[in-house]
Amino acid sequence: MNTGEYIELEKKYGAHNYHPLDVVIEKAQGVWVYDVEGNRYLDCLSAYSALNQGHVHPRILQAMIQQAEKVTLTSRAFRNDQLPLLYKELSEMTGYQMSLPMNSGAEGVETALKLARKWAYRVKKVPRYQAEIIVAAGNFHGRTVSIVSFSTEPLYREDFGPFTPGFVIVPYGDVKAVEKAITPNTAAVLLEPIQGEGGVIIPPQGYLQQVSRICRETNTLFIADEIQTGLGRTGKLFACQHEDVRPDIVIIGKALSGGFYPVSAILADEPLLGLFQPGEHGSTFGGNPLGAAIARAALKVIIEENLIENARIQGEYFLEQLAEIPGKHIKEIRGKGLLIGVELKPEAGGARRFCEALKEKGILAKETHQHVIRFAPPLIISRSDVDWALERINQVLTMP
């Protein structure tokens, strides 16, 4: 079958809840993917940062095969030999005393919300069911009903109400707005250190540090959604570390499994995560031995192959070279590490046509919020691959 035939099948039998580029990927390795006609493309999206370790990393693949041959699922009704090791290695790597694994990023966010509310009632003594959580405009934390309840994107919300109460929305990057919104009923402030889906929006320097301080002073939890920005993407293990901030709860996912399996988790210290009691929260697949073994291998690759440092070095170079492009369409270039956004001027005609032109030149990137092209290649990318990409990006960004 060719590309057109696969696309027609998808249109006929699949829900139309995405607007993908018209490329049908058949295989992948490292930073490269190949379509059904054999054309090669440089992946500059990394499945929204789930592929920090690159496609089909051999060490993670081997861990998956070895574990799949032994036991894949025990549920949490029983114990398994992989989950305790994942707990220990996550703590040693991140400095948090405990973790709680789930599957998707959205489940990780829901877990953090539940924990923050329980802490508010049990520890802060907020009146029952009056807890509030402060979030930022432009956020993207997932697509469950509770999460879209505090989205500010009409497309995510319009037909999905009634919405879950208990959330207060403030402008992103505005410290005073956070401070003003906090009341005795505030359980937590939930933020992305960089708003990836929002268009690679980077807050003012010191914002995270000041929010963290305000949270400490008002006995409020600070929750960082590091699902997309964490595990090396920005040149630090966590993006919050650029401001030496240690949130009370960190949510991770995506690259936690290197693209092999849905695995997410929240990280916190024992006084917080110790609040959960048996039966209060869980998942059939959360913490299963196959997912745990894959996550363990994925974490080892990040550290042992120096992917965090490579993200910093290649990211700085990528940003510097993009800034040299004299494109009349470019409004702003921003990013940290290998999470980069090129915002185009409104008169450029939208980012979609540029992403389609990049595809024709062998680069897969995706538009976000109509006018932004996001570049986020796997953290294994080499300087020569970056140069290869820059030559073609230059050609596209300077087209009429």
PyMOL commands that set and color helices and strands:
alter all, ss='L'
color gray80, all
select helices_A, chain A and resi 3-13+46-49+58-68+83-94+105-124+145-148+154-157+175-181+207-217+239-243+254-257+270-273+289-304+307-323+346-348+352-360+383-397
alter helices_A, ss='H'
color red, helices_A
select strands_A, chain A and resi 25-29+32-35+40-43+98-102+132-136+167-170+186-191+221-225+249-252+264-268+330-336+339-344+363-364+366-368+372-375
alter strands_A, ss='S'
color yellow, strands_A
deselect
rebuild
show_as cartoon
